[in-house]
């Protein structure tokens, strides 16, 4: 039987927890059986710890020979234990990666990360670049790819008035100076369009060209899908407007930022760094623009015709429908199950 291990998620406001609970919903739709406790969202540290631990200890006794168990990674201190117990029970382990601790957080060395992942029988990487990185660094498990994270929501993007130049750009996420320094320098290169910023922590008085920013504050993702103001969604990270730099920026070369999926559900074509792993997906599906530097963005947007934009928007809506159905996770999980 196909199984998964649910746990406690400390609230659902973070993108990481949203991605994980979406995957659980998708597995439920695929008739996977939960071998842990029922999913909870306690924010209390003690309740969170005890709930997850109890589910972890319960899970091996619910597994039988031939079962396939899906774990969402990282599972931190419990991961190796659950893999070993599953194998003792004759089950196979499929791992779906959400985050690699050896990158931006530096919580593990690369060697430690690979040693952990080698306890799995099959690993679902975010994309082909992450799959190759795992392979090159010694991951022995069978490897597959997700392509992009799905994004479940009952809400749908509302019809917007006819688009006219100049285009506006939406950015959602952490807006503080430490994580996204680029937001505080990109205004220097803006003359004819506006950035609409959604999130917490933006210090507008410290931003260059602050007259080109509209600070919208924090909006829940379900509400943002309906109310998003902008023509494009920006996927960028790090210190510089010239390239994605630093631990956060360089990680874009391997991971699938969840905000990309949110933008697509908002029916906003994506602007993304051309060295980002998801740039291939954006270009292949015609759902946005891949750029080398934000310093070029003004000229690129000015040269884009309204007809070209509307074609991107149409294709973005089509991909957004797939994301709302859990299409990509279902395909990746089904391939993993069939290969074991």
C-alpha distance (Angstrom), angle and dihedral (degrees) to the residues before:
residue distance angle dihedral
X1 . . .
X2 3.81 . .
X3 3.80 113.0 .
X4 3.79 142.2 174.4
X5 3.79 136.2 -164.5
X6 3.78 116.0 -125.0
X7 3.79 122.4 -164.1
X8 3.77 143.6 170.0
X9 3.80 116.9 -62.4
X10 3.80 114.5 -161.9
X11 3.77 96.5 -125.3
X12 3.79 127.1 -47.1
X13 3.80 101.6 -106.3
X14 3.83 94.7 96.8
X15 3.79 121.4 83.5
X16 3.82 90.9 -129.9
X17 3.79 94.4 57.6
X18 3.80 91.6 43.4
X19 3.81 89.6 55.4
X20 3.81 92.6 49.0
X21 3.79 96.5 46.9
X22 3.81 89.3 47.6
X23 3.81 89.4 54.8
X24 3.82 89.5 51.2
X25 3.81 90.9 51.8
X26 3.78 90.1 49.6
X27 3.81 91.5 50.8
X28 3.81 90.0 49.6
X29 3.82 88.1 53.8
X30 3.81 87.6 52.5
X31 3.85 89.5 53.0
X32 3.81 94.7 -110.5
X33 3.81 112.4 160.5
X34 3.80 122.0 -126.6
X35 3.82 110.5 -129.4
X36 3.81 93.9 -176.7
X37 3.78 130.4 63.3
X38 3.77 121.8 -66.7
X39 3.82 113.6 -73.3
X40 3.81 113.0 -90.7
X41 3.80 135.2 -177.8
X42 3.79 103.0 -152.9
X43 3.81 112.9 159.2
X44 3.82 93.0 -165.5
X45 3.82 108.3 105.1
X46 3.82 95.9 -139.4
X47 3.82 95.0 45.7
X48 3.79 90.1 46.4
X49 3.81 92.7 51.2
X50 3.81 95.4 45.5
X51 3.81 94.3 46.0
X52 3.80 94.6 50.3
X53 3.81 92.7 42.8
X54 3.81 92.4 50.9
X55 3.80 91.1 50.5
X56 3.80 91.3 48.7
X57 3.82 92.4 51.0
X58 3.81 91.6 46.7
X59 3.81 96.4 48.7
X60 3.85 101.1 76.4
X61 3.80 91.8 55.9
X62 3.82 89.9 56.8
X63 3.81 94.6 54.0
X64 3.78 126.6 92.1
X65 3.77 134.9 -170.3
X66 3.79 111.0 -72.3
X67 3.80 95.7 22.0
X68 3.80 119.9 134.7
X69 3.80 114.5 -140.3
X70 3.82 121.5 -160.7
X71 3.80 116.8 -151.5
X72 3.79 123.3 -171.9
X73 3.79 108.9 -136.6
X74 2.96 133.7 -102.2
X75 3.79 99.6 43.1
X76 3.81 88.6 158.3
X77 3.80 116.3 -155.1
X78 3.82 94.0 4.5
X79 3.78 99.1 54.1
X80 3.80 101.6 88.2
X81 3.81 92.4 41.2
X82 3.81 92.9 53.3
X83 3.82 92.4 46.5
X84 3.80 92.5 50.0
X85 3.80 93.6 46.7
X86 3.81 91.7 47.5
X87 3.79 90.5 53.0
X88 3.80 91.1 48.3
X89 3.80 87.5 55.6
X90 3.82 90.6 51.1
X91 3.82 95.7 -107.1
X92 3.81 129.1 133.8
X93 3.81 122.3 -128.5
X94 3.80 125.5 -135.0
X95 3.80 116.3 -170.3
X96 3.79 124.0 -158.6
X97 3.80 110.3 -162.6
X98 3.79 120.5 -137.8
X99 3.78 98.9 163.8
X100 3.79 138.5 4.1
X101 3.80 111.7 -139.6
X102 3.81 92.9 -156.4
X103 3.81 91.7 68.8
X104 3.80 125.1 55.9
X105 3.81 98.0 -6.0
X106 3.83 94.3 41.8
X107 3.83 87.4 -150.9
X108 3.82 90.1 144.0
X109 3.76 136.8 23.5
X110 3.80 115.8 -113.6
X111 3.81 89.3 -109.0
X112 3.81 91.7 53.2
X113 3.81 91.9 47.8
X114 3.79 93.4 51.2
X115 3.81 91.6 46.0
X116 3.80 88.8 55.5
X117 3.79 94.9 46.8
X118 3.80 90.9 48.7
X119 3.81 87.4 70.7
X120 3.81 86.8 72.3
X121 3.79 126.8 82.8
X122 3.80 94.8 -148.2
X123 3.82 130.4 17.7
X124 3.80 125.1 -161.5
X125 3.81 108.3 -151.3
X126 3.80 123.1 -163.4
X127 3.80 95.4 -112.9
X128 3.79 144.1 -22.7
X129 3.81 93.6 -76.8
X130 3.79 92.5 54.7
X131 3.81 90.2 44.3
X132 3.81 90.5 54.0
X133 3.83 91.4 46.2
X134 3.81 90.1 54.0
X135 3.79 91.9 47.4
X136 3.81 93.5 46.8
X137 3.81 90.9 50.5
X138 3.78 95.1 52.8
X139 3.80 107.9 -90.2
X140 3.82 105.7 161.5
X141 3.81 98.1 -172.4
X142 3.78 121.2 101.0
X143 3.79 107.8 -90.6
X144 3.79 132.6 -141.5
X145 3.81 135.5 164.0
X146 3.79 135.2 -123.7
X147 3.86 95.9 -157.8
X148 3.82 94.1 -155.5
X149 3.80 137.2 -4.9
X150 3.77 116.1 -99.9
X151 3.79 118.1 -128.2
X152 3.80 117.9 -147.1
X153 3.79 119.4 -160.0
X154 3.77 135.4 142.1
X155 3.79 89.8 -140.3
X156 3.79 123.8 87.6
X157 3.77 133.3 -155.3
X158 3.77 111.7 -93.1
X159 3.79 122.3 -125.1
X160 3.79 110.5 -93.9
X161 3.81 129.6 -151.4
X162 3.77 118.9 -95.7
X163 3.80 110.4 -64.0
X164 3.76 116.7 -114.6
X165 3.78 132.6 177.2
X166 2.94 137.4 -66.3
X167 3.80 92.8 60.5
X168 3.80 119.1 -144.0
X169 3.80 125.7 -139.1
X170 3.80 126.2 -139.9
X171 3.80 123.0 -153.2
X172 3.82 121.8 -174.0
X173 3.80 126.7 -174.4
X174 3.78 140.9 51.9
X175 3.79 108.0 -3.1
X176 3.79 101.6 -176.9
X177 3.78 123.0 124.2
X178 3.83 94.4 -118.3
X179 3.81 97.1 57.9
X180 3.77 103.2 29.8
X181 3.77 107.8 28.1
X182 3.81 89.9 156.9
X183 3.82 90.4 74.4
X184 3.79 89.6 64.1
X185 3.81 94.6 53.9
X186 3.83 104.1 33.7
X187 3.81 92.0 79.0
X188 3.79 87.9 72.3
X189 3.81 88.5 70.6
X190 3.82 97.8 44.9
X191 3.80 122.2 96.1
X192 3.79 109.9 146.8
X193 3.81 110.2 25.1
X194 3.80 140.9 50.5
X195 3.79 136.9 -123.1
X196 3.81 115.7 -139.3
X197 3.81 107.9 -155.6
X198 3.81 123.3 -157.2
X199 3.80 120.3 -172.0
X200 3.77 142.2 51.1
X201 3.78 134.0 -61.8
X202 3.80 105.5 32.4
X203 3.81 111.8 153.5
X204 3.78 98.7 -159.2
X205 3.80 95.0 -176.4
X206 3.81 89.2 63.6
X207 3.82 94.0 52.7
X208 3.78 122.5 99.5
X209 3.80 112.2 -124.8
X210 3.79 90.3 15.2
X211 3.81 91.0 170.9
X212 3.82 87.0 72.9
X213 3.83 94.2 60.1
X214 3.79 128.5 85.8
X215 3.81 108.5 -165.2
X216 3.81 106.7 -151.8
X217 3.83 99.1 175.3
X218 3.80 126.0 -139.6
X219 3.83 117.2 -28.1
X220 3.82 123.6 178.8
X221 3.79 112.5 -110.6
X222 3.82 95.4 -116.8
X223 3.80 89.3 53.5
X224 3.80 92.6 43.8
X225 3.81 91.3 57.0
X226 3.81 88.3 61.4
X227 3.81 101.0 35.3
X228 3.84 105.4 32.5
X229 3.79 112.4 143.0
X230 3.77 112.3 -152.3
X231 3.78 144.9 69.5
X232 3.82 98.9 -125.7
X233 3.81 135.7 27.6
X234 3.81 116.2 -136.2
X235 3.82 122.7 -138.9
X236 3.81 106.4 -167.1
X237 3.78 135.4 127.3
X238 3.78 142.9 -179.3
X239 3.77 140.8 33.5
X240 3.79 105.6 -40.2
X241 3.80 140.9 56.7
X242 3.82 88.2 -151.6
X243 3.82 96.0 62.4
X244 3.79 139.8 -14.7
X245 3.80 102.6 -88.5
X246 3.80 138.9 169.0
X247 3.80 125.7 40.2
X248 3.80 93.2 -55.8
X249 3.79 95.0 45.4
X250 3.79 97.3 44.5
X251 3.82 90.6 49.8
X252 3.83 87.4 68.1
X253 3.80 87.0 74.9
X254 3.81 88.8 70.2
X255 3.80 112.4 19.6
X256 3.81 137.1 69.6
X257 3.81 108.2 -125.3
X258 3.80 108.4 -140.2
X259 3.81 90.6 -140.0
X260 3.81 88.4 70.0
X261 3.79 89.2 65.5
X262 3.80 91.0 46.0
X263 3.81 91.3 53.6
X264 3.79 90.5 49.9
X265 3.82 90.6 51.3
X266 3.82 86.6 51.8
X267 3.84 85.3 55.2
X268 3.80 90.7 -119.3
X269 3.81 116.8 143.6
X270 3.81 110.5 -126.0
X271 3.80 130.9 -113.5
X272 3.81 107.7 -158.8
X273 3.80 139.5 168.6
X274 3.81 107.7 -94.6
X275 3.83 92.4 -130.4
X276 3.81 93.0 53.8
X277 3.79 115.5 111.9
X278 3.81 91.7 -123.1
X279 3.81 92.2 53.8
X280 3.82 88.5 86.8
X281 3.81 90.8 56.3
X282 3.81 92.5 46.8
X283 3.80 93.6 49.9
X284 3.81 95.9 41.6
X285 3.79 92.1 53.2
X286 3.80 96.3 39.5
X287 3.80 93.3 -125.5
X288 3.78 101.2 132.9
X289 3.79 151.0 -25.1
X290 3.81 128.4 -62.3
X291 3.81 112.2 -151.6
X292 3.78 136.6 -175.2
X293 3.81 96.4 -147.0
X294 3.80 138.8 5.1
X295 3.79 86.8 -130.0
X296 3.84 85.8 74.2
X297 3.80 95.3 49.2
X298 3.81 97.1 93.3
X299 3.82 93.2 57.3
X300 3.80 93.5 41.8
X301 3.81 93.9 52.5
X302 3.80 92.3 45.0
X303 3.82 90.9 52.9
X304 3.82 94.1 49.9
X305 3.80 113.3 99.7
X306 3.79 122.5 -139.0
X307 3.81 89.1 -117.5
X308 3.80 91.1 55.7
X309 3.79 90.6 47.9
X310 3.83 93.6 50.3
X311 3.81 90.7 51.3
X312 3.84 89.9 53.0
X313 3.79 90.1 47.8
X314 3.81 91.9 51.2
X315 3.82 91.7 52.1
X316 3.82 90.8 45.0
X317 3.82 90.1 56.2
X318 3.82 89.9 51.5
X319 3.81 92.6 52.6
X320 3.80 89.4 43.7
X321 3.79 89.6 58.7
X322 3.81 89.7 55.1
X323 3.82 90.7 49.7
X324 3.80 90.2 52.3
X325 3.82 89.8 55.6
X326 3.82 96.8 49.1
X327 3.79 89.7 -115.9
X328 3.81 99.4 153.7
X329 3.82 97.8 45.1
X330 3.80 91.4 46.3
X331 3.80 91.2 51.9
X332 3.83 93.6 47.3
X333 3.81 94.3 45.2
X334 3.79 93.0 47.0
X335 3.81 91.0 51.5
X336 3.81 90.5 49.2
X337 3.79 93.2 50.4
X338 3.79 92.8 47.5
X339 3.81 92.7 50.4
X340 3.83 95.2 56.9
